[in-house]
Amino acid sequence: MSRPLRVVLVMVEPPCPFGNAAARGYYVLLKGLVDRGHRVTAFATSSVPEHAADALRRFPSPDHDLRVFPEPPPSRSFRQRLRSIREPHSYLFSAELRRSLRAGLARGFDVLHLEQTWSGWVGREHANRAVLNVHYLFAIDRGDNPSGLPMDRLRGRLTLRAERALLRHFPTITTLSPRLADRVREIHPDAVVQTVPLGIDASLYPFDPDPAPRSPTVALIGSFGWGPTLGAGKRLLARLWPEIRRRVPEARLRMVGRRAKVELGDLANIPGVEVFEDVPDTIPYFRSADVLLYPTPLGSGMKVKVMEAFALGTPVVTTWEGVEGLPARDGVEAGIADDDRGLIDRTVALLGDRGRRVLQRIEARRLIEDHCGPGVTLDRVEAVYDRVVAKGSTAQRPVR
């Protein structure tokens, strides 16, 4: 990077190191850009007042220019409903955020950085100087054979069309994984598409390679209101846990996260299973687990709970979907298999072999630091910015 840039950053969550999944990456991104000398005006929408307050405390004025706007309540007006049909998820961005963003852009900028596909709705007029970062793709997650009620199928078709239109509108796109990048190139062959993994600051996660012995514990941690985690939970309870418990009778299973009891219901009422819903802090549950078993059957993008387990030293068993975006190797950084038998065998092997758990913890932590650390991810972000600035060198210069 030849000089500090004027960057306008739009996020769909406040930048909190322990907020929701995306917020962790936003924290690394905003902190890293400011630490490297860039002049950043950041806009975020928030549905959780506590997260907004935490972000503003971590990025105080005047050293930072972070503006957080409450997510608007659902609107009953015909105009807003029509807009939601035409522009899915555009409701995230309030009128106040849009006005403030327009004013900020009018003062001049080098790069408009739009986090997550749907933030593209507020940056379309400046597409040539924008970077659109894709965290997941509805085109992948929806599958080829959508099911559900007729209205759900219609909504799915409209969302798919809107996603495709946004992706085709922006000439510079980043994604969290090569899989996402390949699909984006299919949708928009003329775009410049780069992969930049989600950043995570491992120094915030206490690491113990060899904790004291305890009762063998398996955990699944995540938001059960999210399809990939709910699918993983149902698969674990119905198909994996009975055999794991048969082979390791003293083992226990903990299902931890938002809406765990609501979504899992009676499925979790089986021997050896404990459910912890809406806990204030998940780190103690990671640290008390011998294995994080995350058998997600689908879901594009990087899985932050897997990344956090790697950072904390909780051994992971998951599917190849579960390690998307991470260069993890089966039997080294994680146990990786797509079939039930493979997932069960790897979990049982880890529960019974303390030395194997220690080695996997060390390798997984090293991978997170090397592949997703702030320095690595910020270097890649700045390289993308360089391309945008070079392409728009004749554009309006920022106001200093």
Secondary structure, DSSP 8 states (H G I E B T S, - for coil): --S--EEEEEESS---TTSSHHHHHHHHHHHHHHHTT-EEEEEEEES-HHHHHHHHHHS-TTT-EEEEEE-------HHHHHHHHHSTTGGGS-HHHHHHHHHHHHT--SEEEEESGGGGGGTGGGGGGEEEEES--HHHHT-SS--S-HHHHHHHHHHHHHHHHHHHH-SEEEESSHHHHHHHHHH-TTSEEEE------GGGS---SS----S-EEEEES-TTSHHHHHHHHHIIIIIHHHHHHHSTT-EEEEEETTHHHHHGGGG-STTEEEEES-S-SHHHHHT-SEEEE--S---S--HHHHHHHHHT--EEE-TTTTTTS---BTTTBEE-SSHHHHHHHHHHHHT-HHHHHHHHHHHHHHHHHHHSHHHHHHHHHHHHHHHHHHTTTS-----
